[in-house]
């Protein structure tokens, strides 16, 4: 029991130290750079926000102290403003027809996904309008995306209250999957790429999240976990980020 208490104290100290490092690296505008002294990075900021949301959702950490909450709130406000400014630039250069046919890119989808963990800070004003536009376009075009994007769309739409499209996506994903007693559940036609939206481990981890949260399909989740472990045995999880997602 004493050893357990010591381990818990050590883990708590390490978490507090890591959060302090994040706070110290955060820029005045709320974003994070790749490294200290560099320009703000939307990619890094979105991943820190999404990672923090993951930890809360998994109950792997509490909401932290007031400083941590303020850090996350400032980052989210910066991401909201970035999204509004991107959308404003897009409306200036695109026609009404192009806007109607627009399909959000991975950056926009990942922003909505990261943002969906923090509904305690609701979107409002123009940020809410922009998010709604991206959600509607993603819902209309979900068949045109790859596996990781489809799982992400299902999650972000489900969290926004859509009770139709997420179910269609999950049923489609399940029908296209291959199940094996030895390997578990996976997708034969998935080809891993060099882009961050096509890494095998991250994609499979996101599938587990979607089948657990949206489909509430325990059997598929267990089969997906089996394949994730097989993936580690055969190819390893490649990066620290992939390992964290797994």
PyMOL commands that set and color helices and strands:
alter all, ss='L'
color gray80, all
select helices_A, chain A and resi 2-25+42-57+66-93+96-100+106-115+125-144+147-159+165-176+200-213+218-235+240-245
alter helices_A, ss='H'
color red, helices_A
select strands_A, chain A and resi 32-33+40-41+178-180+184-186
alter strands_A, ss='S'
color yellow, strands_A
deselect
rebuild
show_as cartoon
